[in-house]
Amino acid sequence: MTQPLVISIDAMGGDHGPPVVIPAVVSATKSLPEDVRFLLHGDETVIAAALAKHRDAAQRVEIRHAERVIAMDEKPAQALRRGKGTSMWAAVEAVREGQAVAAVSAGNTGAMVAISKLILRMIGDLERPALVTSIPTPSGVTTFLDAGANIDCDAERLVEFAIMGEAYHRAALGVAKPTVGLLNVGSEEMKGHEEVREANRILREGRIDLDYRGFVEGDDITRGCVDVIVTDGFTGNVALKAMEGAGRFMVAELRSALSSGLMATLGALLARSALLKFRERLSPPPAAPLLGLNGLVVKCHGGASERDFAMAIRLAVDLARSDFSAEIERNMRRLPDALAEPAPAPTIEASPTEGAAQGASE
């Protein structure tokens, strides 16, 4: 008999909680293989009532009662102090205990990062997890990290993110040798702050097995010039929010233009399917895995819809069936050598005889 693949779910997290999470789990059970099961953490009464009308789905679900919920505006330090016994804590703890292969939550991002790092710890010598997301490009998608988990990053952290992003892109999208770039204010090597220039030097030396292509700029993010783009969480989050805002503006302006008159409205009706595809391409990705942990955690955005959360569950299943964590560990073993300063070139002193000969020739 096939061993079940169990996904641990924070049923109470996010802006909507069970009214979105439970239908998403029900939807996921219809599209995922029978060996995929679920642990749902939260208010047992509420969860059971929501599952009562879905007997087939309920047979693949185990409910674990959790008394409390971490608020969306709770600070990470406070969440760590009072996190035990909450639905988010229990969802992540199930991964550590080997009861599930992945945890999924739409709850407080800062709390999720802090709790996951505390409970699961980091792979090898990695220091911090990174949030990774996918950005649409003309040729497919670009993997982008960090999306907001780490505000300040030194050169070593950026190199770690490159290793993690490359392994994730290969596992999630099946690209044999993803290309990697560092986000900067220009493509010239002398540009940017000290940390990004140092990360560029380390990656350029090639001691880590990555197909590194150098610096990329902000307008390259959606061009698809590289498969993986690496930056710190501050810059990454600002870039993502700017792109999301621009996308919403474009959709709103297009909607306004297509409802400005009878002919425009008729044209919109004729092009409805194409316009829906256009809106879908501009929609922000629903989930961001936390990379670098000794366990798989997928963070769904707080305002997730039923469809968004179901997509996050499917992403967790796909990643759980891959070996991207093992790939990260393999490349991490090369990191100490890559971070070492290059040895200075040996100086060769002229022998007394050579010096005399040189003087005579002059």
Secondary structure, 3 states (H helix, E strand, C coil): CCCCEEEEEECCCCCCCHHHHHHHHHHHHHHCCCCEEEEEEECHHHHHHHHCCCHHHHCCEEEEECCECCCCCCCHHHHHHHCCCEHHHHHHHHHHCCCCCEEEECCCHHHHHHHHHHHHCECCCCCCCEEEEEEEECCEEEEEECCCCCCCCCHHHHHHHHHHHHHHHHHHHCCCCCEEEEECCCCCCCCCCHHHHHHHHHHHCCCCCCEEEEEECHHHCCCCCCCEEECCHHHHHHHHHHHHHHHHHHHHHHHHHHCCCHHHHHHHHHCHHHHHHHHHHHCCCCEEEEECECCEEEEECCCCCHHHHHHHHHHHHHHHCCCHHHHHHHHHCCHHHHHCCCCCCCCCCCCHHHHHHHHHHC
